[in-house]
């Protein structure tokens, strides 16, 4: 994954005070800016934050067949035994 958005050469990040999504030219990485929403000063990261959609693809939800509790399971653990955090029952989560 590229550090910047190749189509616009922008660094994408969130304000650490109010959470608004921001973008700045890659050449401003490391500089301090003022948030246009809350006016807090914050540093522009050197690289973009991970894409939330990509992070969601790394996890899946699984319902325990014993207690019906829903748990998050990392994609790397699909098709392997995982233990339900609620009841301790082992289960296999398919991709």
N, C-alpha and C positions, 0 to 999 in steps of 0.2 A: 504494500500500500504506500502510496506517495505521501510525503509530508505535507504537501499543499494540494489544492484542487487544481489539476492540470488545465482545466478549461478556463480558469480565471486567475490562476496564480495567487489565490487567497488562502490565508490561514483562518480556519473556522474554530470558534471557541465560545464559551459562555462567560458572562460577567460573574465574578465570584461573589458579588453582593446581591444582585437582583435576579440573576439567572437568565437574562435575555441573551438570545443567540446573536453573536457578533461575527464579523469577518473583517479582516484587515489585509492589505497587500503583504505578500510574503517578505518584502524588503523591510517591513516594520517589525518583524519578529524580534523580541527582546526589548522593544521600546515600550514606554508607558503611555497609555491613552486614557481618555475620560469616557466613561460609558454614556452614550447618548440618552439612556433612559433614567438612570439614577444618579448620574454625574460622579460616581466613584472613580478614583484613579486605579488602574490595574495594568499589569504588564501584558503585552501581547506575547503569547507563547511562541516558541521557535517553530513548533510543528502543530498541525491541526489536531483537535481532539478526535478520537475514534468516531466513526460513523455509528450512531445509535442503532441503525438497522443491521449493521454488520455485527454488533454486539449481541443483538437479539438472536441472530442465527447461531451463535455459539452456545445457546441454552435452549432447552425445551421443557415443557411442563409435563409431569407424569402423575397420574393418580394411583396411589397405592391400592392394590387389589384387596388388601386386608382391612385397612382402616379408612380408605377413601380420601386420605389427606393428599393434597396436591403439593408437589415438590418441584423445585427447579433442578434440572439435571444437565450437566455440561455435555456438549455434543461428543466430546472425546470418551465419555462413559456410556454412550449408546451401545447396545448389544452386549453389555457387561453387567454382572450383578452389582446393584447399588442397594444401599440400606435406607429404608424409610426413616427419616429423622423423628417421626412421630411414634411409630410403634416398633421399630427395629427389624421389621420384616424385610427380607431380601426380595428384590424384584429385578426384572430385566426390562430395560426401556429400549424400544426399537427406534431407529432413526426415522 
